[in-house]
Amino acid sequence: MKESEAGDINGLISSESLERDNEKRLVEAELLQRSHQLRNFERFKYNLITSGEDYAAAHKRLSAEREKLAESLRALNDAVIIDTGGTFVDSHHELVAPRLGFPGEGPFVFGTEGCVALPRASDGVSVVPDRSKTFGEIRTTELGPLGSITFRSEDPTGQEIGLGVTSGFEVEQVWLRNWRCVVLFPCTTAESYLNYKFTVNVRANLFSEAGGIIMSFTSIGEEPNASPTSNIVVNTDAGWPLIADLDEASESYNGHYGFKEGSVTVNRTFKVAAGRTPAVAIVVGFVVRLTAGRLRLTFADDSHIGFTNGRVCYRYTPVPILAQT
């Protein structure tokens, strides 16, 4: 999707790479679930024995499924598309004074640095399981300033009823919702290394009568030469701010209601040529996997994803002349 189609800069993200990222995240979520089941197999062993099932065969099946999922994930990671565009003419830069160098950097370091405010995020996609066996979906309630996002579980009419499984306990059901934004950095006047850093914070407010796990993810795409016709490819996993078992209690969650929260800090560097305007696409998402019961993503308040200070901090470090390409 291009900017002219989306109506904002977030439309510069490649729709094909977003679809691939969703597929990867669903496979990763299932892989994490299988790994969790195998690590905690003793907890399920008694139930299998009392129900007359062969627990050894069940363990073997889970192990085989995990290996198959790992192979699928490797294949998805190998599929990468690269696309670049021209250069933004209307760009800006901010010169800053040299700072004292850290150990190994020398006595002084020259460059530019600052922070870029995150734009308002755009809705991505919503993945909903078979409605004949489930109900509800993850819906956005607000796309706030500085990249903040609130969401809850609703039915298609907007009624807050939660996510739930009505039949088929033998098959896990999966819901996914993601959001996206593009951050533009100032144009650099010399070939430089761009280092950028931001922190994603997630708080899931829960009222649970379900068994399963919840997860939040972050993906990014880097474009060293952004333009209005760019097709920024999201192809890098940037971490899981939150992975939580709905059955496990904590100080803030008693196993039925409360909240689960987590965060992840992204700190990366890539090279930018002189006169170019780099951009970074950020995709955040939330995944729910249920085996039974009902889960509401609201308890007192809706669930929330945000960025510390609503900004991405950056620094350009010029490439030494002798090392420039």
Secondary structure, DSSP 8 states (H G I E B T S, - for coil): --HHHHSSGGGGB-HHHHHHHHHHHHHHHHHHHHHHHHHTHHHHHHHHHHTT--HHHHHHHHHHHHHHHHHHHHHHHH----------SS--------EE--TTS-SEE--EEEEEE----EEEEEE---TTTEE-EEEEEEE-GGG-EEEEEE-TTS----EEE-S-TTS-EEEEEEEEEEEE----SS-EEEEEEEEEEEEEEEEEEEEEEEEEEEEEEEESS--TT--B---EE---SEEEETT--BTTB-SSEEEEEEEEEEEEEEEE-TT---EEEEEEEEEEEEEEEEEESBSSSBEEEEEGGGEEEEEEEE--GGG--
